[in-house]
Amino acid sequence: MHTITLNRRPWVASLCLLLWSSTPAMASPLFDTIGDPAGTGGMQAATVPGGVGAAYFNPALLTDAAAQVSIGLVLLRQQIGITVEGRPGTEFAVLEGLENAARSDFSRFDNYPIATNILQYGRERGPLQTEFRARPRQAAGSGDKTQTYALLGLSVKILEDKLALAVNAAVPTGEFTTLRAFFNDEREQYFSNSLHPELYGDRLKALSLAFGVAYRLWPELSLGIGATLGLQASVVAPTFVADTSQLDQILIDLNAAVNIAIAPHFGIRFQPLPRLRVTGSLHTPIKHALRNGFTFLLANGTEQASGISFTMNYMPWRASLGAVFDLVATKTQTFSIAGTMNYAHWSGYVDRHGEQPSPSYAWNNTFAPMFGLRYRVSGWSALLDAGYRPRQSRPRRVAPTTSTTTEPRAS
């Protein structure tokens, strides 16, 4: 991502032009995707002092930013498409009637795929069969959306500007929060029968809220600590089933609870030379956890319970190390060069169903460099950032495994 920002003080009037490169700039959630559009931090808000965005990226930089109230609007356009490859031949299609297959001892398999033609074209209601809604391959794919967000921020400075406190929020307009779980393999045939962006999509439709506090120990050294809020929700649906053949007449209650989870992050800012500033930050993992529980009570008194946990908006351990050097530093203008190295521990990633990728698709830890320029003259400022983002996942060759049981799988 490349960013150009113009700021004029004391009235903050900014014009941001975001030019997307061919590779993703960040891996979401929202703060990591848009950076700090309200200040000069841009996509290097963990290194360059900007605005209230430092509360999330590097709270130690709050001592270098002016006290402010920030209100803004961000427009974000996703253009992510997934093209699935065609089958090598019709012999790989799942045939109708496979749901009646069994082992040689007449025991049932653990899983049965849906016939290819039924998925693609659906099925009408008949004397001995129910209606099935068509779910064409990749027809329900997501990732092509335009979304808007309201940015709200506040920072204050006290104790002769040694102590700074800030809060930064990005609130989606329309739907307040969207949490959508899906499978990234053949199991999704039972739902949308489509693949969806793993790191974007609904991950960009959630409330983002961060707090930060910083203290200047000496003129050259500032330390900061902050926290990002996540959600921990639990939903249990007790269900009474009078007749298993008439599920449209079941009785359902609901017990739900939502708690707040806090993921801390830390920052440091050190100025060894008048024109050189060195920064570092560390973010702990964050996620939105959702626990779904079900209890079934039958008319004969039989009661069973089950449940499943979902993991949304997961972000792994992240760390950054950066530096800013002023090539020109006068009372009227400043020209600086900035660089940041970002590390993310993606090998510990878990998807929306709490599962880690299979060994052949294991995720890699990433190092992502970012470089940029900052120019200020008479209260106006401009910035340019450019960086490289490696892939988190690459198919790997693994030793083949053998199994004594063969079960049907979807094509």
C-alpha positions in Angstrom: 0.0 0.0 0.0 1.2 3.5 -0.8 -0.2 6.5 1.2 -0.1 10.2 0.5 -1.4 12.5 3.3 -1.6 16.2 3.5 -2.2 17.9 6.9 -2.8 21.5 7.9 -2.7 22.7 11.5 -4.1 23.9 13.8 -7.2 22.9 11.9 -6.7 19.3 10.8 -7.7 19.0 7.1 -6.4 15.8 5.5 -6.5 14.4 2.1 -5.6 10.7 1.8 -4.9 8.9 -1.4 -4.5 5.1 -1.0 -2.9 3.4 -3.9 -3.2 -0.4 -3.6 -0.4 -2.6 -4.9 -0.9 -6.0 -6.4 -0.2 -7.7 -3.0 -2.2 -7.3 0.2 -0.9 -4.5 2.4 -1.9 -6.0 5.7 -3.6 -9.0 7.0 -6.4 -7.3 8.8 -8.2 -6.6 11.2 -9.2 -3.0 10.4 -6.5 -1.0 12.2 -3.7 -3.0 10.5 -5.3 -2.5 7.1 -5.9 1.3 7.1 -2.9 2.3 9.2 -3.2 5.8 10.8 -5.1 7.9 8.2 -5.6 10.8 10.6 -1.9 11.7 11.0 1.5 11.3 9.5 2.0 7.8 10.9 0.4 6.3 7.8 1.4 2.7 7.3 4.3 3.2 9.7 2.3 4.4 12.7 4.4 2.1 14.9 7.5 4.1 14.0 6.5 7.6 13.0 4.6 9.8 15.5 1.2 10.7 14.1 -2.2 11.0 15.8 -4.4 8.9 18.0 -3.6 5.8 15.9 -0.5 5.4 18.1 -2.7 4.1 20.8 -2.9 0.9 18.8 0.4 0.8 16.9 2.9 2.1 19.4 1.5 3.9 22.5 5.0 5.2 23.4 4.7 7.6 20.4 1.8 9.4 22.1 4.2 11.6 24.0 5.4 13.0 20.6 1.9 13.7 19.3 -0.2 16.7 20.1 -3.4 16.5 22.2 -6.3 16.2 19.8 -9.8 15.2 19.0 -10.0 13.2 15.7 -13.2 12.6 13.7 -13.1 11.1 10.2 -14.6 8.8 7.7 -12.8 6.0 5.8 -14.0 4.4 2.6 -12.5 0.9 2.0 -13.0 -1.1 -1.2 -12.3 -4.8 -1.3 -11.8 -6.4 -4.7 -10.9 -10.0 -3.9 -11.9 -12.7 -6.2 -11.4 -16.5 -6.0 -11.4 -18.6 -9.2 -11.7 -22.4 -8.6 -10.1 -24.8 -11.1 -12.2 -27.1 -13.1 -12.4 -30.9 -12.5 -10.1 -33.0 -14.6 -13.1 -35.0 -15.8 -16.7 -35.9 -15.1 -15.5 -39.2 -13.6 -14.4 -37.1 -10.5 -18.0 -35.9 -9.8 -19.8 -37.3 -6.8 -22.7 -39.5 -8.0 -26.2 -39.4 -6.7 -27.1 -42.2 -4.3 -23.7 -42.2 -2.6 -25.4 -41.2 0.6 -26.6 -44.8 0.8 -23.1 -46.3 0.6 -21.7 -48.3 3.5 -18.6 -50.4 4.4 -18.4 -54.1 3.8 -19.8 -54.8 7.3 -22.7 -52.5 6.5 -21.5 -49.8 8.9 -22.0 -46.2 7.9 -19.2 -43.8 6.9 -18.6 -40.8 9.2 -19.2 -38.3 6.3 -21.1 -38.2 3.0 -20.7 -35.6 0.3 -23.6 -34.2 -1.7 -24.0 -35.2 -5.3 -22.3 -32.8 -7.7 -25.4 -32.3 -10.0 -27.6 -31.7 -7.0 -25.3 -29.1 -5.7 -25.0 -27.3 -9.0 -28.7 -27.5 -10.2 -30.7 -28.3 -7.1 -33.6 -30.7 -6.8 -37.3 -30.3 -7.0 -39.7 -31.8 -4.4 -40.9 -35.3 -5.2 -43.0 -38.0 -3.7 -40.0 -39.6 -2.0 -37.6 -36.6 -1.8 -37.4 -33.1 -0.4 -36.6 -29.9 -2.3 -32.9 -28.9 -2.4 -31.9 -25.3 -3.2 -29.1 -25.1 -5.8 -25.7 -24.0 -4.6 -23.6 -23.5 -7.7 -19.9 -23.7 -7.3 -18.4 -20.4 -6.1 -21.7 -18.6 -6.8 -21.8 -17.3 -3.2 -18.1 -16.1 -3.0 -17.4 -13.0 -1.0 -14.7 -10.4 -1.0 -16.0 -7.7 -3.4 -17.5 -5.0 -1.1 -17.3 -1.4 -0.3 -17.4 -0.4 3.3 -17.3 2.8 5.3 -16.1 3.4 8.8 -16.3 6.3 11.3 -13.0 7.1 13.0 -13.2 8.6 16.5 -10.1 9.4 18.6 -9.2 11.4 21.6 -5.7 12.1 23.2 -4.8 14.2 26.2 -1.5 15.2 27.8 -0.9 16.0 31.4 2.0 16.3 33.9 3.8 18.9 31.7 3.3 16.7 28.7 5.1 13.8 30.2 2.0 11.6 30.4 -0.3 11.0 27.4 -3.5 9.0 27.2 -5.5 8.2 24.1 -8.4 6.1 22.8 -8.9 5.3 19.1 -11.9 3.6 17.5 -13.0 2.6 14.0 -16.7 1.9 13.9 -18.3 0.2 10.8 -21.3 2.0 9.5 -24.4 -0.1 8.9 -23.8 -3.5 10.5 -21.9 -2.9 13.8 -20.1 -6.2 13.8 -20.2 -9.2 11.4 -19.0 -12.6 12.4 -19.1 -15.3 9.7 -17.7 -18.7 10.0 -17.0 -20.9 7.0 -14.8 -23.9 6.1 -11.9 -23.5 3.6 -12.2 -27.1 2.3 -14.9 -29.5 0.9 -16.9 -29.2 4.1 -18.2 -25.8 2.9 -20.3 -27.7 0.3 -23.0 -28.1 2.9 -23.3 -24.4 3.3 -22.3 -21.9 0.6 -20.4 -24.3 -1.6 -17.9 -21.4 -2.2 -14.5 -20.3 -1.0 -14.1 -17.0 0.9 -11.1 -14.7 1.7 -9.5 -16.1 4.9 -8.0 -12.8 6.1 -10.4 -10.2 4.9 -14.1 -10.3 4.2 -16.0 -10.2 7.6 -12.7 -9.5 9.4 -13.0 -5.9 8.2 -16.6 -5.6 9.6 -16.0 -5.5 13.3 -15.6 -2.7 15.9 -12.0 -1.9 16.5 -11.2 -0.1 19.8 -7.8 0.5 21.4 -6.5 2.4 24.4 -3.0 3.6 25.1 -1.0 5.4 27.7 2.6 6.7 27.5 5.1 8.2 29.9 8.2 10.2 29.0 10.9 9.0 31.5 13.6 11.3 30.0 13.5 13.5 26.9 15.1 10.7 24.9 13.0 7.8 26.2 9.3 7.1 26.3 7.5 3.9 27.3 3.9 3.0 26.4 1.3 0.3 27.1 -2.1 -0.2 25.5 -4.9 -2.7 25.0 -7.1 -3.8 22.2 -10.6 -5.0 23.0 -12.0 -8.3 21.8 -15.2 -10.2 22.4 -15.9 -13.4 24.2 -19.5 -14.5 23.6 -21.4 -17.6 24.7 -24.7 -18.7 23.3 -26.6 -21.7 24.4 -29.9 -22.7 22.7 -31.9 -25.3 24.7 -34.2 -27.1 22.3 -37.2 -29.3 22.8 -38.0 -31.7 19.9 -41.5 -33.3 20.1 -41.2 -35.1 16.8 -37.9 -35.5 14.9 -39.8 -35.7 11.6 -41.3 -32.2 12.2 -38.3 -30.0 13.1 -40.3 -26.9 12.1 -42.3 -27.3 15.3 -39.4 -27.4 17.8 -39.3 -25.1 20.9 -36.1 -23.1 21.5 -34.9 -20.9 24.4 -31.8 -18.8 24.4 -29.1 -18.1 27.0 -26.4 -15.6 25.8 -23.6 -13.7 27.5 -20.9 -11.4 26.0 -17.7 -10.5 27.8 -14.8 -8.2 26.9 -11.4 -9.7 26.3 -8.2 -7.5 26.5 -5.1 -8.1 24.5 -2.2 -5.8 25.7 0.5 -4.3 23.6 3.7 -2.4 24.4 5.8 0.3 22.8 9.1 2.0 23.3 10.6 5.2 21.7 14.3 6.1 22.1 16.2 9.0 20.6 19.9 8.4 20.7 20.8 11.3 18.4 19.0 14.6 17.8 17.9 13.5 14.3 17.5 9.8 15.0 14.6 8.0 16.7 14.3 4.3 17.2 11.1 2.5 18.1 9.8 -0.9 19.0 6.4 -2.5 19.7 5.0 -5.9 20.7 1.4 -7.0 20.2 -0.1 -10.1 21.9 -2.6 -12.3 20.1 -6.2 -11.1 19.8 -9.4 -12.8 18.7 -13.1 -12.7 19.0 -14.2 -16.0 20.6 -17.7 -17.3 20.2 -19.0 -20.5 21.9 -22.2 -22.0 20.6 -24.0 -24.6 22.7 -27.0 -26.8 22.0 -29.1 -29.0 24.2 -31.8 -31.3 22.8 -34.6 -32.7 24.8 -36.9 -35.3 23.2 -40.4 -36.1 24.3 -39.3 -39.5 25.7 -37.1 -37.7 28.2 -33.8 -38.2 26.4 -31.5 -35.2 26.6 -28.2 -34.6 24.8 -25.9 -31.6 24.6 -23.3 -30.5 22.1 -21.3 -27.3 21.3 -18.7 -25.8 19.1 -16.3 -22.8 19.5 -15.5 -20.3 16.8 -12.4 -18.1 16.5 -13.0 -14.8 14.7 -10.6 -12.0 13.7 -7.5 -13.8 15.0 -4.2 -11.9 14.9 -1.0 -13.6 16.1 2.0 -12.4 18.1 3.4 -9.3 16.2 6.5 -7.2 16.8 8.0 -4.2 15.0 11.3 -2.4 15.0 11.8 0.9 13.2 13.8 4.0 12.9 13.3 7.6 11.7 16.1 9.9 10.6 15.7 13.6 9.8 17.7 14.3 6.6 16.7 18.0 6.9 15.6 19.6 10.2 14.9 23.3 10.4 12.3 25.5 12.1 10.3 25.7 8.8 10.7 22.3 7.2 11.6 18.7 8.0 12.5 15.9 5.6 12.7 12.4 7.1 13.2 8.9 6.0 11.5 6.0 8.0 11.9 2.3 7.9 10.0 -0.5 9.8 10.5 -4.2 10.0 7.3 -6.0 11.0 7.2 -9.6 12.3 4.1 -11.8 12.6 4.0 -15.3 14.1 1.5 -16.7 11.5 2.6 -20.3 12.1 0.2 -20.3 15.1 -2.8 -19.2 13.1 -6.2 -20.8 13.8 -9.1 -20.4 11.5 -12.7 -19.6 12.2 -13.4 -23.1 13.4 -10.4 -23.1 15.7 -8.4 -25.4 13.4 -4.8 -25.0 12.2 -3.9 -25.5 8.5 -2.9 -29.0 7.5 0.9 -29.6 7.3 0.9 -29.4 3.5 -0.6 -25.9 3.8 1.1 -24.8 7.0 1.4 -21.0 7.4 4.8 -19.2 7.6 6.0 -16.6 10.0 6.6 -13.4 8.1 9.0 -10.5 8.0 7.6 -7.5 6.2 9.8 -4.4 5.6 8.2 -1.0 5.1 10.0 2.2 4.0 8.7 5.8 3.6 9.4 9.5 3.4 7.9 12.4 5.5 8.0 16.0 4.5 6.8 19.0 6.5 6.8 22.7 5.6 5.1 25.5 7.3 2.5 23.3 9.0 1.8 21.2 5.9 3.0 17.6 5.7 3.1 14.8 3.2 4.0 11.2 3.4 4.8 8.2 1.1 5.0 4.6 2.3 5.8 1.4 0.4 6.4 -2.1 1.6 6.5 -5.7 0.8 4.1 -8.3 2.3 5.1 -12.0 1.8 2.5 -14.7 1.7 1.6 -16.4 4.9 0.9 -19.7 3.3 2.6 -21.7 0.6 1.8 -25.4 -0.3 4.4 -27.7 1.0 5.4 -31.2 0.0 4.9 -33.7 2.8 5.5 -37.4 3.1 2.4 -39.4 2.0 0.3 -41.0 4.7 -1.6 -44.3 4.5 -5.0 -45.1 5.9 -6.7 -48.4 6.4 -10.1 -46.7 5.9 -11.3 -45.0 2.8 -14.2 -42.6 3.1 -16.0 -40.7 0.4 -14.9 -37.1 -0.1 -16.4 -34.2 -2.0 -15.1 -33.3 -5.5 
